[in-house]
């Protein structure tokens, strides 16, 4: 049975194409990560390369192209990014690959510890320009969740983030300030992950770590028995609950 055709946003396509251009993953790995066929990824990458010139065109140049006028006839003042910003964007991109969970606040702190002199607003602006928006990527790949739970960090209480969550019809849920119990389940998971998948291996590269952690997470969800779930797997509990809710709604 063929699955229905999905409409991907322009931002999502750009995100996938940029990941393909970086070259640190194979097409098969990117296809698995983004749930997109390898041929589609190649097509988006080629489209990005073919239209990359337009990224550096000014508004006047784009208007001239739309009207069929020669760009040489348009007078404009170019406003290229400074070398400092280009260096920052390259470093932000590398940090995002290593720490995809880091928001603008953490990214700014990481940059400062490396000797960069930069403010959080500027980091936020550059990250937005680079298309780093983790929530939208997750929704594109896995669909909209019922609830998005976060702590009360300023990046999650911002109007932009709240609007993005509400825009996909999900409910906003935030942990109570200083309420350690809200994090007990995820902290338990991190401990399990470290003892069963991290400390037992000596990862040589980022790609090696990503590969083995992906395998472990599949094992954790589909095969590993959990005593807190009466020796069932998380997938078994989740899908059994989901099917039960559908049957109840149908009745």
LOBA-846797 format. One record per atom (N, C-alpha, C): y, x, z. Coordinates in steps of 0.05 Angstrom, whole numbers, padded with zeros to 5 digits, always signed. Atoms other than C-alpha are relative to their C-alpha. Layout:
N
YXZ/...
//
This chain:
251
-00024+00017+00000/+00000+00000+00000/+00025+00017+00000/-00024-00016+00001/+00066+00029-00021/+00020-00009+00020/-00020+00007-00020/+00120+00032+00032/+00026-00008-00015/-00024+00009+00013/+00186-00002+00016/+00020+00024-00005/-00020-00021+00007/+00241+00041-00017/+00022-00001+00021/-00021-00001-00020/+00292+00065+00034/+00026+00010-00013/-00026-00009+00009/+00366+00074+00022/+00011+00020+00020/-00010-00021-00017/+00389+00140+00051/+00030+00003-00003/-00029-00004+00001/+00462+00153+00069/+00006+00026-00014/-00009-00024+00013/+00502+00206+00033/-00001+00024+00020/+00001-00021-00021/+00507+00245+00099/-00028+00011+00004/+00027-00008-00004/+00432+00245+00107/-00010+00017-00023/+00008-00015+00023/+00420+00269+00036/+00012+00029+00001/-00013-00027-00001/+00470+00326+00046/-00013+00017+00022/+00013-00014-00022/+00437+00345+00112/-00027+00012-00009/+00026-00009+00009/+00368+00350+00079/+00004+00022-00021/-00005-00019+00021/+00396+00387+00018/+00009+00027+00011/-00009-00025-00012/+00431+00438+00062/-00023+00014+00014/+00023-00012-00013/+00368+00449+00102/-00018+00013-00020/+00016-00012+00021/+00331+00462+00037/+00013+00026-00010/-00014-00024+00010/+00384+00512+00015/-00001+00023+00019/+00002-00022-00020/+00379+00551+00080/-00025+00016-00004/+00024-00014+00007/+00308+00569+00060/-00017+00010+00023/+00016-00009-00022/+00280+00578+00130/-00025-00017+00004/+00024+00017-00002/+00228+00523+00120/-00010-00006-00028/+00011+00007+00025/+00181+00505+00064/+00006-00029-00006/-00005+00028+00007/+00188+00440+00025/-00019-00019+00015/+00019+00017-00015/+00126+00414+00060/+00010-00005+00028/-00010+00003-00027/+00157+00427+00128/+00024-00018+00001/-00024+00017+00002/+00223+00394+00107/-00009-00029-00005/+00009+00027+00006/+00185+00335+00079/-00011-00014+00025/+00010+00011-00025/+00149+00326+00145/+00022-00006+00020/-00021+00003-00019/+00212+00335+00186/+00017-00024-00005/-00019+00021+00007/+00255+00286+00148/-00014-00025-00011/+00016+00022+00011/+00199+00240+00123/+00010-00008-00027/-00009+00004+00028/+00222+00248+00051/-00018+00017-00018/+00018-00014+00018/+00180+00268-00009/+00013+00026-00009/-00009-00026+00008/+00186+00341-00030/+00016-00001-00026/-00015+00003+00026/+00208+00321-00101/+00028-00011+00005/-00027+00012-00006/+00265+00280-00071/+00018+00021+00012/-00016-00021-00013/+00288+00339-00029/+00010+00019-00022/-00008-00018+00022/+00288+00384-00091/+00022-00012-00017/-00021+00014+00016/+00329+00332-00129/+00026+00000+00014/-00025+00000-00015/+00380+00326-00074/+00012+00028+00001/-00009-00028-00001/+00385+00402-00069/+00014+00007-00026/-00011-00005+00026/+00397+00407-00144/+00027-00015-00005/-00025+00016+00002/+00450+00352-00141/+00022+00013+00015/-00020-00013-00017/+00486+00388-00085/+00010+00025-00014/-00008-00024+00014/+00486+00453-00124/+00017-00006-00024/-00014+00007+00025/+00509+00419-00188/+00029-00010+00006/-00026+00012-00006/+00567+00384-00153/+00015+00016+00022/-00012-00015-00021/+00585+00439-00104/+00029+00008-00006/-00027-00007+00007/+00648+00456-00143/+00020-00021+00010/-00018+00021-00008/+00677+00389-00125/+00008+00002+00030/-00006-00004-00028/+00674+00408-00051/+00026+00015+00004/-00024-00017-00003/+00729+00459-00062/+00023-00009-00017/-00022+00011+00016/+00772+00416-00107/+00019-00015+00018/-00019+00016-00016/+00836+00387-00079/+00000-00028-00010/-00002+00028+00007/+00853+00314-00081/+00011-00004-00028/-00013+00002+00027/+00897+00325-00142/-00020+00007-00022/+00020-00008+00020/+00841+00361-00179/-00020-00022-00004/+00020+00021+00002/+00792+00305-00164/+00011-00023-00016/-00013+00021+00015/+00842+00254-00190/+00002+00007-00030/-00002-00009+00028/+00852+00295-00253/-00027-00002-00014/+00027+00002+00012/+00777+00299-00265/-00008-00029-00005/+00007+00028+00004/+00770+00224-00256/+00015-00012-00024/-00016+00010+00023/+00825+00212-00308/-00005+00015-00026/+00007-00015+00024/+00796+00263-00356/+00022+00020-00008/-00021-00019+00005/+00856+00310-00350/-00010+00028+00006/+00006-00028-00005/+00852+00385-00352/+00010+00008+00027/-00009-00008-00026/+00854+00414-00282/+00022+00021-00001/-00020-00021+00002/+00897+00471-00307/+00028-00012-00002/-00026+00013+00002/+00952+00420-00318/+00010-00012+00026/-00007+00010-00026/+00952+00400-00245/+00010+00022+00018/-00011-00021-00018/+00997+00440-00198/-00009-00008+00029/+00009+00005-00027/+00968+00446-00128/+00003+00025+00016/+00000-00023-00019/+00970+00490-00067/-00027+00001+00014/+00027-00001-00012/+00899+00512-00048/+00002+00005+00030/+00001-00003-00029/+00881+00507+00025/-00029+00007+00008/+00028-00008-00007/+00816+00547+00034/-00003+00004+00030/+00006-00006-00028/+00782+00556+00101/+00005+00029+00005/-00005-00028-00007/+00801+00619+00137/-00027+00014+00004/+00024-00016-00004/+00750+00675+00143/-00011-00005+00028/+00008+00005-00028/+00749+00662+00218/-00017-00026+00002/+00014+00026+00000/+00728+00589+00207/-00027+00002-00014/+00025-00004+00015/+00675+00610+00156/-00020+00014+00017/+00018-00014-00018/+00646+00659+00206/-00010-00018+00023/+00008+00019-00022/+00647+00605+00261/-00020-00020-00011/+00018+00020+00011/+00612+00555+00215/-00028+00012-00004/+00026-00013+00004/+00558+00605+00198/-00015+00003+00027/+00013-00003-00026/+00546+00619+00272/-00008-00027+00012/+00006+00027-00010/+00549+00545+00291/-00026-00010-00014/+00024+00009+00015/+00496+00531+00237/-00024+00014+00011/+00023-00014-00012/+00451+00585+00266/-00007-00010+00028/+00005+00011-00027/+00460+00559+00337/-00013-00028-00002/+00011+00027+00003/+00445+00488+00313/-00030+00001-00007/+00028-00003+00006/+00379+00512+00284/-00017+00007+00024/+00015-00009-00024/+00359+00545+00349/+00002-00021+00023/-00005+00019-00022/+00388+00492+00396/+00011-00027-00011/-00010+00025+00012/+00392+00425+00358/+00009-00021+00019/-00008+00020-00021/+00403+00388+00424/+00029+00006+00009/-00026-00008-00010/+00469+00425+00436/+00023-00016-00013/-00023+00013+00010/+00532+00383+00429/+00023+00019-00003/-00023-00018+00004/+00602+00410+00417/+00007+00015+00025/-00007-00013-00025/+00612+00426+00490/-00018+00025+00005/+00019-00023-00004/+00549+00470+00496/+00004+00020-00022/-00003-00019+00023/+00560+00500+00427/+00025+00017+00005/-00025-00015-00006/+00631+00520+00447/-00005+00021+00021/+00006-00019-00022/+00605+00553+00511/-00017+00023-00010/+00017-00021+00011/+00552+00591+00472/+00016+00019-00017/-00017-00017+00017/+00604+00616+00423/+00018+00018+00018/-00018-00015-00018/+00650+00638+00480/-00016+00023+00013/+00015-00022-00012/+00594+00678+00513/-00006+00022-00020/+00004-00020+00020/+00585+00714+00447/+00026+00014-00009/-00025-00014+00005/+00658+00734+00446/+00019-00015-00019/-00018+00015+00017/+00687+00680+00401/+00022-00013+00017/-00023+00014-00014/+00756+00652+00421/+00004-00026-00015/-00001+00026+00014/+00752+00578+00403/+00000-00022+00021/-00001+00023-00018/+00767+00511+00435/-00020-00021-00009/+00021+00020+00005/+00720+00452+00439/+00008-00019-00023/-00009+00018+00022/+00763+00408+00393/-00005+00012-00027/+00004-00014+00026/+00759+00460+00338/-00030+00001-00007/+00029+00000+00004/+00683+00466+00347/-00009-00028-00009/+00007+00027+00008/+00677+00390+00343/+00008-00005-00029/-00010+00004+00028/+00719+00389+00279/-00018+00014-00020/+00017-00015+00018/+00677+00443+00247/-00028-00012-00002/+00027+00012+00000/+00611+00410+00268/+00000-00026-00017/-00002+00025+00016/+00635+00344+00238/+00002+00006-00029/-00003-00008+00028/+00655+00379+00174/-00027+00009-00011/+00026-00010+00009/+00585+00410+00171/-00021-00021-00001/+00019+00022+00000/+00552+00342+00180/-00021+00001+00021/+00019-00001-00022/+00517+00359+00246/+00006-00026+00018/+00000+00025-00015/+00506+00288+00275/-00029-00007+00006/+00029+00002-00006/+00435+00287+00310/-00009-00029+00002/+00007+00028-00003/+00436+00212+00326/-00005-00013-00026/+00002+00013+00026/+00447+00190+00255/-00025+00011-00015/+00024-00011+00013/+00392+00238+00230/-00025-00013+00011/+00024+00012-00012/+00342+00210+00280/-00004-00029-00009/+00001+00028+00009/+00359+00138+00259/-00010-00001-00028/+00009+00000+00028/+00350+00156+00186/-00029+00005-00002/+00028-00008+00002/+00282+00187+00199/-00019-00021+00013/+00018+00017-00016/+00253+00141+00253/+00008-00029+00002/-00009+00027-00003/+00294+00078+00248/+00016-00004+00026/-00017+00005-00023/+00341+00047+00299/-00016-00007+00025/+00015+00007-00024/+00315+00045+00371/+00012-00024+00014/-00011+00023-00015/+00324-00013+00419/+00021+00010+00020/-00018-00011-00021/+00358+00032+00472/+00004+00029-00005/-00006-00028+00001/+00393+00099+00469/+00009+00008+00028/-00006-00008-00027/+00391+00132+00538/+00011+00028+00001/-00011-00026-00002/+00435+00191+00555/+00011+00004+00029/-00014-00004-00025/+00470+00223+00615/+00029-00008-00005/-00028+00008+00003/+00545+00213+00626/+00018+00023-00010/-00016-00021+00012/+00567+00275+00587/+00022-00012-00018/-00022+00011+00016/+00633+00266+00551/-00006-00005-00029/+00007+00004+00028/+00600+00273+00484/-00015-00026-00004/+00014+00026+00002/+00559+00210+00499/+00017-00024+00008/-00018+00022-00008/+00616+00170+00529/+00023-00003-00019/-00022+00001+00019/+00662+00183+00470/-00002-00026-00016/+00000+00024+00016/+00683+00124+00428/-00016+00003-00025/+00015-00004+00025/+00652+00155+00366/-00030-00003+00004/+00029+00002-00005/+00582+00162+00397/-00008-00028+00007/+00007+00028-00008/+00583+00093+00430/+00001-00018-00024/-00002+00017+00024/+00606+00061+00364/-00024+00005-00018/+00023-00006+00017/+00549+00097+00327/-00025-00013+00010/+00024+00013-00012/+00497+00070+00376/+00002-00030-00004/-00004+00028+00003/+00525+00000+00375/-00002-00009-00029/+00000+00006+00028/+00531+00003+00300/-00028-00004-00012/+00028+00004+00009/+00455+00006+00293/-00014-00021+00016/+00010+00022-00016/+00447-00052+00341/-00017+00009+00024/+00015-00010-00023/+00418-00008+00396/+00017-00004+00025/-00014+00003-00026/+00436-00016+00470/+00006+00027+00012/-00008-00025-00013/+00474+00038+00506/-00010+00001+00029/+00010-00003-00027/+00440+00063+00570/+00007+00028+00010/-00007-00026-00011/+00467+00119+00614/-00010+00003+00028/+00010-00007-00027/+00438+00153+00675/+00023-00002+00020/-00020+00001-00020/+00475+00143+00740/+00008+00028+00008/-00011-00026-00008/+00519+00200+00763/-00014+00010+00025/+00014-00012-00022/+00479+00246+00808/-00027-00013+00007/+00025+00013-00006/+00417+00202+00803/-00023+00016-00012/+00021-00018+00010/+00361+00253+00797/-00025-00015-00010/+00024+00015+00007/+00308+00199+00792/+00001-00009-00030/-00002+00009+00028/+00335+00179+00723/-00013+00021-00019/+00010-00021+00018/+00311+00246+00695/-00028+00009+00007/+00026-00011-00010/+00245+00253+00732/-00022+00000-00022/+00021+00002+00020/+00202+00231+00673/+00003+00022-00022/-00003-00020+00021/+00233+00277+00621/-00003+00028+00012/+00004-00026-00013/+00234+00335+00672/-00030+00006+00003/+00029-00003-00002/+00159+00323+00682/-00011+00009-00027/+00009-00008+00027/+00149+00327+00607/+00007+00029-00006/-00008-00028+00006/+00188+00392+00601/-00018+00020+00015/+00018-00018-00015/+00145+00423+00656/-00027+00002-00013/+00026+00001+00013/+00081+00401+00621/+00001+00016-00026/-00003-00014+00025/+00106+00428+00555/+00001+00030+00004/-00002-00029-00006/+00124+00496+00585/-00027+00012+00007/+00025-00011-00011/+00057+00505+00621/-00023-00001-00021/+00022+00003+00018/+00013+00480+00565/+00005+00010-00028/-00005-00008+00028/+00048+00503+00502/+00018+00025-00003/-00019-00022+00003/+00102+00555+00516/-00009+00025+00014/+00008-00024-00015/+00078+00602+00571/-00026+00012-00009/+00026-00011+00009/+00009+00609+00540/+00002+00015-00027/-00003-00013+00026/+00037+00635+00474/+00024+00019+00000/-00023-00018+00004/+00082+00692+00453/+00010-00004-00029/-00009+00007+00027/+00120+00663+00394/+00016+00024-00011/-00012-00023+00012/+00141+00717+00346/+00026-00007-00015/-00024+00009+00015/+00192+00677+00305/+00006-00029+00008/-00008+00028-00004/+00230+00611+00309/-00019-00018-00015/+00018+00017+00016/+00186+00584+00253/-00028-00002+00013/+00026+00000-00014/+00123+00603+00292/+00001-00019+00024/-00003+00018-00023/+00149+00567+00354/+00001-00029-00008/-00003+00027+00010/+00169+00506+00314/-00027-00012-00009/+00026+00009+00011/+00100+00502+00281/-00019-00007+00023/+00019+00005-00022/+00060+00507+00346/+00009-00022+00019/-00010+00022-00017/+00105+00461+00386/-00004-00027-00014/+00005+00024+00015/+00099+00409+00331/-00029-00009+00003/+00029+00006-00004/+00023+00414+00336/-00005-00010+00028/+00005+00008-00028/+00026+00408+00412/+00010-00028+00004/-00011+00027-00004/+00070+00346+00410/-00017-00021-00013/+00019+00018+00012/+00022+00313+00362/-00024-00004+00018/+00022+00002-00019/-00035+00329+00411/+00008-00016+00025/-00010+00013-00024/+00007+00306+00470/+00001-00031-00003/-00004+00028+00005/+00020+00238+00439/-00025-00015-00009/+00022+00014+00013/-00045+00223+00403/-00027+00006+00012/+00027-00008-00010/-00102+00260+00439/-00001+00006+00030/+00001-00009-00028/-00083+00285+00508/-00001-00024+00019/+00001+00022-00020/-00105+00237+00564/+00020+00004+00022/-00020-00002-00022/-00052+00222+00617/-00009-00016+00024/+00009+00014-00025/-00072+00205+00688/+00019-00023+00007/-00019+00021-00007/-00008+00165+00698/-00002-00025-00018/+00004+00022+00019/-00029+00122+00638/-00029-00009+00000/+00028+00007-00003/-00100+00111+00663/-00017+00014-00021/+00014-00017+00019/-00125+00168+00619/+00002-00009-00029/-00006+00007+00028/-00096+00136+00556/+00021+00019-00011/-00021-00017+00013/-00051+00171+00506/+00026-00016-00001/-00025+00014+00004/+00023+00154+00499/+00000-00019-00024/+00001+00017+00024/+00011+00128+00429/-00016-00025+00004/+00016+00023-00005/-00044+00082+00452/+00015-00021+00016/-00015+00018-00017/+00000+00052+00506/+00023-00013-00016/-00024+00010+00014/+00061+00046+00461/-00008-00021-00021/+00007+00019+00022/+00027+00013+00401/-00014-00025+00011/+00012+00024-00012/-00015-00033+00446/+00022-00018+00010/-00022+00016-00010/+00049-00056+00479/+00016-00013-00023/-00015+00010+00023/+00085-00064+00412/-00015-00023-00013/+00016+00021+00012/+00028-00105+00383/-00001-00025+00018/+00000+00022-00019/+00025-00148+00446/+00026-00015-00001/-00026+00013+00002/+00099-00163+00440/+00003-00016-00025/-00001+00014+00025/+00092-00182+00367/-00016-00026+00001/+00017+00023-00002/+00035-00229+00382/+00013-00022+00018/-00013+00019-00018/+00074-00260+00439/+00023-00014-00014/-00023+00011+00014/+00135-00270+00395/-00010-00020-00021/+00010+00018+00021/+00092-00301+00340/-00010-00026+00012/+00010+00025-00013/+00061-00350+00390/+00023-00018+00008/
//
